[in-house]
């Protein structure tokens, strides 16, 4: 994972994606969203790649349960 020189906080990424900061941290930890841990211990924060957040924003589906496909 290559990070750009600039990065955004989990709060900024959450606002961009329309999710919570916790979900942004989960996405980073799972490798779905490019990010890196800044610091050590329990006070460490995630720094998120803004280009990757924009990419993920474009691919995020609508919330809620998918509609059933009715085949006639």
Residue, then its C-alpha position, 0 to 999 in steps of 0.5 A: x500500500x502506497x500512501x500519498x503525501x497528504x492524508x485525511x483523518x478518520x473523521x474526514x473520511x467518515x464524513x466523505x463516506x457517510x459512515x462512522x469513524x469506527x467503520x472507517x477504522x474497520x475498513x482500514x484494518x481489513x485492507x479495504x481502505x488504504x490507511x496507516x496507523x500513526x503512533x503507538x498504543x491505544x492513542x494511535x490514529x489512522x491516517x487515510x489516503x484521500x484518493x482511496x476514500x474517493x474510490x471507495x465512495x464511488x463504489x459504495x452501495x446504497x444502505x439497507x437490504x438488497x431487493x429480491x430479484x423477481x424472475x417472471 
